[in-house]
């Protein structure tokens, strides 16, 4: 497998993960603060970061870095809440 193909697969997988997350939250299957929703967002954005950085689409890379930051922060808050007695 070539590097270009690998990067393209990561990008498409990331795009699918973000779209699935959006569809599930829009249909009411996930809550915005749910772990499953945030994990789909983080991994989807990670795939898109690899793809957009590789192809030098830096504005999209920036958006996805921020998207991961939001998802990671939410996962941290959810985790901290679940540990509180």
Number of C-alpha atoms within 10 A of each C-alpha: 5 7 9 12 10 12 20 19 15 21 21 15 18 24 19 15 22 23 15 16 22 17 13 14 15 12 10 10 11 17 14 16 13 13 18 14 22 24 19 20 25 24 19 26 29 22 23 28 25 19 23 20 15 15 13 11 12 13 11 16 21 14 14 22 17 13 18 21 14 15 23 17 13 18 20 13 13 14 12 10 10 9 8 6 4
